[in-house]
């Protein structure tokens, strides 16, 4: 990242969970390179200097940086979380990085003593907010307690949101595809109805990029990072395609679940009803060559070697999250921690390194994090303490 604009652009993509793995590493590396020196401005320093300029409050800046911190937590946890002696440095590290966020957000570069015009688009949300990014880059915060409307670039209403559901209208006939992107934070779920009537359940920590209106004669394609259950509206002339990084899932009308979280070695597709085809995104669909799933089967795409395997499963296990369930199948404890953090919006610090790669099977209905941790203690002897929203495993 060689310029302020490049850094800002990548940071915005990161917060909206749109970065590639390489871009995510680049953002994290940028913050790691900033040394803990006294001459680097703190949040308070920046705010004192910019009394007459729009700025981001410290809490919002901290929330944004915590997203970045959580992505690098596996490597940095020992250094910045687990050692009480470095607690002051940890807070200072957050403060310094938050300062950089403030600088980037308002277009002000302190280290070069340059003052530019305030940025037109500012971050104005918390890490716990459901965020909708419009086609022009504007950000709209969705509150499950209220209702709102979604407009296109011309000011036309294209969607209506009430509570935990957003419904797009099917009235206009656009000449080109225009995309919105919705990001679901840790600890929340959301429902989305696309303009063709397709209904999507979005799990926590999920980002979906989709057209506000599909175009006649073209495939209906959306882009998923995370987990979602799709109830696809039937349309034989317009196949529906879910892109999950290097995997495409193609359907005409069916019910299926796609899980494509970054920590998982596999992208899993579980078919409840209908038929779906699985193939690499760089390929063209060919029903005679590609894997075709039947109801009651799971297809697993190996991210490392691009191989696809299938097996019969109980589909309810993989769709129970819609109603608050939680299931782990032959999963490492390291990955279980990541999923618990995402589901309950907590921070889990594991000091028992031997547990990290052990694999577990467990299923829960709509349980609290306290009950889930109690299960692991009772059945597997895993000791832990809970304080506020942090869990320490001993």
N, C-alpha and C positions, 0 to 999 in steps of 0.2 A: 504494500500500500504506500504509494509514493506521494499522494496528495491528500489534502483535507477532504476534498469532494469524494475521492475514492473510499476513504475511511468511513465517511458518513453514509455513503451508499451501501457498503457492506454491513455496517452496523444496523441499518434499517432492515436489510434483508435478514440479518441474524435474529433480530427481535421478532420478526414475523415468521421465523422458522422456515425461511426460503433458501438459506445458504446450502451450497453443496458441502460435502465433508471437507474439501480442500479450502473453501472460503471460510468455513467455521474455524478451521485451524489457523487461518491467516488472521482472523479477528482476535482469537485468543492469544496468538503469538504477539500481536501488537501490544496488548496490555501487559504481557509478561516482560516486554522489553523496557517498559517504563520503570526506572529505578525508584526506590523509596527515598527520595532526596527532599530536603527541607525547602529547596527553592522551587519545587514543582507546586503549582497552585492547588489549594484545597477548594472544596465546594464553596465554603464561606468566602474565600478570597475572590473567587470569580463573581459571586453574587454582589459583593461589595463594590467591585469595579464596574458592574453593569446595572446600576440602579435605574437607568433610564431606558434600558433595552429589554425586550422580552426575554425571559429565561425560564428554565425548567427548575421546579423545586427539587430540593435535595432528595426527598423520598422517592419521587419519580425516577430521578437519575439512579439512585441506589437500586430500585426495583429492576431497571433495565440492565444494570451491570450484574445483578444477581443471576440473570438468565445466562450471561456469559460465564460467570463463575461456576454455575452448576454444570456447564458443558465440559469444563476442564477439571471438575472436582476429583475424578479418579486419580489424576496425577498430582493435584495440589492439596488434597485433603490433609495429608500428614503435616504439611508445612503451614497451612493457614487455618485449620479448623481444630485439629486434634491436640495441639500443643498450647495449653493455657498461657505459657510464658510469652507467646507471640500474639496474644489477643489484640494488643494495642496496634501492632503492625498490621494485623488483619483488617481492623477497622480503618486504618490509615490507607491501606491498599484499596479498599472499597471507595473511600473518599476520593483518592487520587483518580481512580478510573471513572468515578462518577463525575469528577470535574471535567475529564476529557469529553464525556458524553454531553455535558452542558455546553462546552465549547463548540463541539460539532453541531449540536442541535440549534445553536443560534448563529452559527457562521462566524465565530470569533476565535481567532488563533492567538492565544496569550503569549506563547513562547517567542513569537516573532513580533510581538507588540503591534499586531495589525488588527484593526477593527473594520469589519465589513458590514453590509446590510444584514438585518435579521433574516434568517431563513424563512421561506414562505410556509413551509410545512414543519411543524414542531411535534415532538412526541408529547402526547397529552393523555397518557394512560398508564395503568399499573400492570404489573406482571400477572395479577389475578383477573384482569379484564378480558372479556371476549372481544377480539379486535377484528374489524372488517376493513380491509384495504380496498379502496375503489380503483377503477381503471386509471384514474389520473394521479394516483399516489396518495390521495387524501385518506386519512384514517378516521374511522367511525367506531366509537366504543358502543358495544351493545350491552344493555342492562336487562337482566332477566326480570327485574321488578317493574320495568316500564315497557312502553311500545315506541316504535320508531318507524320511519320510512327510509328506503334506500332509493337514491336518484341516480340517473345516468349523467353523462357530461353535459347534456342539453337541459338538464333540470326535470326530465320526465321521471315519474315514479315507476320504478321497476320491481320493487320488493316491499313487503310489509312484515315487520317483526313484532311479535307479541310474546312476552315471556321467553321461554327457551326454544322458540321456533321462528324461523325466517322463511317466508314464502315468496318466491319470485313469480311475477306475472308472465303471461304468455300472449301478449297483445301486439308488440311491435315486430317488424320484419327487418332486422339489421342487415347491412351490406357486408359487415365484417364482424368477426368475433371480438367481443369485449369482455375482459375477465375481471372478476372480483376474487379476493382471497380472504378466507376466514381462518382465524387462528383460535383454537380452544386452549385455554391455559390449564395448568395442573389443577386437579381437584374439581373440574367441571366437565359437563357433557352438553351437547347441543343438537338440535334437529334442524334440518335444512330441506326445503322442497324446491327443486330446480324448476326452471321454466317449462320443461316437458312433462312435469308431474312426477319425476323420479324423487323418491324420498330417501334421505340420507341421515343416519344416526352417526354423530361424530363423538369419538371417545376423547378423554382428556389428553392434552399434549399433542393434538392433531392439527394439521394444516391442510386445507383443501382449496385448490385453485380451480375455478370453474367459469364457464361463460354465463353472463347474465341472461343471454338468450342464444339458443342453438340456431344454426343456419340450415335451411333446407338444402338437401343434396350433399351434406357433409356429415362425417361421423360425429357423434356426441362424445366428446373426450373431456375428462377431468384429471387433475393431478393430485395424488394423495401422498402425504407424509404423516404417518401415524396409523390410526385404526378407524375404520368406518364400516357400517353395515348398509348395504345398498338394496333398495326395493325399486328396481328399474322399470320405468314405464315402457310398455311394449311398443315397438316401432320397427317393423321389419326392414324399412327402407333406410333407417339410420341406426346402425350398430352403436352401442354404448361402450366406451373404452375407459377403463381406469388405468392410468399410468402410475406405477409405483416404482419410481426410479428406472431401473433397467428391465422392469417387467411390465407387460401390458396384459390386462384382463379384458376380454372382449365378450359382450353379451348382446342379446336382442331384448330380452325382458325376463328378469329373474330376481331371486333373493340370494344374496351372498355377502360374506364378510371378508374384508381384506385387512391384514395386519402388517404394517410396514414401518415399524419403529427402528431407529438407527442402531440401537444396541443389539438387535436380533440378527443372527447370522442368516436367518431364513425370512422370506416374505411369504406369509401363509394366506391362502385363499380357501375358504370353506363354503361349499355350495349347499344351500338349503333347498332351493327349488329352481328348476329350469336347467340351463346348460351354459357353461362358460368355456372359453378357450384361453390358454395361457401360452405366452410366447415372449421372446426378448423384444424390447421396445425398438431396437434397431432393425428388426425384421418386419416383413409383411405377413399378415395373417394368412395361414394356409391350413384349412380344416383337415386336410389329409396328412399333414406333417406335425401339426402342433398338438399339445396335450389338451384333451377335451374332458372336463370334469363332469361327473354325474352327481345327482343329489346324494348327500350323505358322504361325500368324499372331500378330503383336504388335499390341495396341491401346494407343495412347498418349493419355492424358488431359492436355490442356494446362491447367495450374493457373491460368493467367491469364485465359483466355477460355472455359474449360470445353468446348472443342471436342475431339472424339475422332477420331483418324486411325488407319488400320490398314495393315499391310503384311506380306507374307510374309517370314519370317526362318528362320534355322537355330536351332532352339530350344536346341540344345546350348550355344550361345554364352552364352545367358542363364541357363542352369541349371548351368553348370560350377562355380559357386562352392560348390555342395554338396560337391563332391569336391576343393575347394581351388583351383579355377581362378579366374582374374581376367580380365575383359574390359572394354575401353573402346572405345566406338564413337562417333566424331565428338564427343568429349567435351573440354571445355575443361580446360586444365592445372590451373586453380583447383579444379575439381571432382575431377579425378584426385587431387590432393593430399588432399582431404577423404576420399576413399575409401581411399587408402593409409593415412592416419592411422587410420581406423576398422578396416581389415583387420588391420594389424600393430601397433596400439596404440603408435604413435610420434608425435612432434611434428615437423612439417616447416615450416621457415621459408624462404619464397621471396623472395630479394632481387632476382631478375630479373623486374621488373614486366612486361616485354614478353611473358613466357611466359604470364601469367595467363589470357588469353583466347584463346590459340592452341589449336587443336583437334587431337586425336591419335586414332589407332586402334592398339590393341595387345591382344594376347591372351597370357596366361601360364597355364601349368599350375600345379602346386603349387610355387611358387618362393619363395625368401626375399626379404625387402625389399632385401637387398644385390644380388641378381641382377636384381630389377626396376629398381633405380636404375642398375645397370650397363648395362642395355639402353638406357635413355633417354640415357645418356652416349655409348654406342657409336653408336647410330642417329641421335640428334638433337643430339648435342653439348652436352647439359645437364650442366654441372659441379656437383659437390656434394661435401660431406664428411659423414661419419657419426661421431658421438661419442655413445656410450651409446645412448639411444633418441631422440636428436634428429638430424635431417637438415637441413643448411644448403645451400640451392641458391644458387649465386653468379650 
